[in-house]
Amino acid sequence: QVQLVESGGGLVQAGESLRLSCAAPGSIFSIGTMGWYRQVPGKQRELVATFTTDGGTNYADSVKGRFTISRDNAKNTVHLQMNSLKPEDTAVYYCNANNKRWSHDYWGQGTQVTVSS
């Protein structure tokens, strides 16, 4: 079973930073569109940041200017640098890989990010 493995979550205070990482199998990383989503209890999972099929990036309005998605092709890893964290960023963050030719998306197990005020 394909696994996306996230790491880097934790508990921080408002204004601090965290860096999330997601390691993917090469077969997925090389042809999938990689991104990050988040979810809080009782709400739908929402897009945080993703690469686009044309090589660009897309961010949720709520994180623009604070979060940066990047990738390390040599390590098949995608990162999410989160700066100036706010309590409303508290959520479980999930790594995602998708391709329109696939029958389904691939998801990581999620990593908890908690921002205290």
N, C-alpha and C positions, 0 to 999 in steps of 0.2 A: 504494500500500500504506500502510495506516495505520501511523504511527510514534509510539511513545511515546519521548521522548528524556530520558534521565536524565543528571544531572550532580551533582557534589559529593563523589564518593568520594575516597579517598586513604589515606595512611598517617598514623596518629596514635599517641600513646602512651596507655596505659591511663589512664582518668580524664578524658581530653579529650573534646571534642565535635566532631561533624560535622553538617552539614545537607545532606540530599539533596533534589534537586528533580526533578520529572518534568513535562515539558510535553506536553500532548496536544492533538490537534485538537479544536476546539470541538464538533464533532458527536459525538465520543466522550465528552469531558469532561462535557458537559451531561446525558447520560443514562446514563453508565456508573457503576458502583460502583468507586471508585478505591482502590488499596491498594498495599502494599509486601510483597514476599516476599524471602527470601534462600536461598542455596544454597551449601553447601561441597562440595568434591569427594567423591564416593562416598556422598553423602546426598541424600535427597529435598528438593525445594524446600519451604520452610516459610513459613507466614504470619508476618509480623512485625506489621503494623498495617494496618487497613483501615477505611474508612467502611462503615456498614451501610445497608441500604435505607431504614431509618426515620430516617436522619440522624445516628445515633450513631457511635461508634467501637468497634473491637475490637482488642485487643492480645494478643500472645503473653505468657504469664506471665513469660517470661524477660526481657521488656523493659518490663513495666509499671512506671510511675514514673520511667523513664529516657528513653523515646522518646515523641515526640508527633507525631501526624499532623495536618496542617492543609492547607487548600486556599485558593487565591487564585482566585476565580471570574472576576475581571476579566482574569486572565492565563492561564486554563485550565491552572493548574499546581497540583500537589500536592507537599507538602513532607514530609520526615521529619526532625525534629530529634532527634538522638541525643546524649544527654548521658551522662556517667559511663561511657564506653565500656570494655568489657572485651575481653580477648583472644578470648574465645569468641564475640564479635560479628563476628569476622573472617569474611567471606563475600562473595559477589557478590550485590548487592542489585538486585532487579528491580521495576520499576513494573508494575502490572497494572490493567487495566480490564475489567470484566465486566458482563454484563446477561443475565438469564435468557432474553431473547428473541433473543440473538445465537447464532450457531452455534458460536462459539468465543470465547475470551478474547483480549485484546490484551496483548502484553508489550513491554517495552523491551528494549534490548540488554544491559542490566546494567551496574552500576558497582561496581568493587572497593573494598571497605572492609577495611583491614588495621589491626588494633590490636596494637601491640607491648607486651610486659609490661615 
